[in-house]
Amino acid sequence: MDDYSYETTVDVRLRDIDFMGHVNNATYATYLEQAREDFFRDVLDISLVETDTVLVHLEIEYASPIEADDTVTVALRVPKLGDSSIPIEYEIRANGSQAASAHTVQVLADPDTGGSRSIPSAWRTRIERHG
């Protein structure tokens, strides 16, 4: 658990809770998205909506439920950047214990061609510093 280079807190909202009384499994993806937004803002000083990145892969493995009154954090790390891809590994934690692990891949898109484009060197430097 200690080798994640970035951690952020997410709020459990009333609408996150399902009829079983815990956070709905689909909401975990929203928590990952919030963690990515926080990471991009804190590390790159830019919002995800300004990056032209697209999510091309999402995988979540659930370990335990999250309850309404839990303190939820998402830890993340970027294992190795591709030319245009940003793979991210996550651990969603409830009260410090693992609730899920996840993996996503963002690809930097070229809005003119619809294809991918290389990650800017300034981004690469900042992301690699945070691992």
C-alpha positions, 0 to 999 in steps of 0.5 A: 500500500505504501508505494503509491505516489499520490493520494486524494480524498473523495466524498461519499455522497448520498446518491452513491449509496445503493439499496444494499446500504453501501456504495454502488459498484458503478460509483467506484469508477466515478471515484477513479475519475475524481482521483485522475482529475485531482492528480492532473490538477495537482501534478500538471496544473491542468483539468482533465477536461482541458487535456484531450485525453480519452479513457480507453481501458478501465478495470476494477477488482472489488475487495470490500464494500464502502459504507456511507460514513467511511472515509474514502481515499484513492491512491494512484501511481503511473507505472510507465508512460507510453508515447501517447498513453498514461496507464494508472494503477489505483487503490480505493481505500475505505478507512485505510483498508483496501476496498478495490484496486483498479487500472485505467489507460488514458490516451492523449488524442489529437482533436484534428486527426482523431488519432493519438498524439505524443505526451508533451515533454513537460507533462512527462517530466512532471508525471514521472516525478510523481511515479 
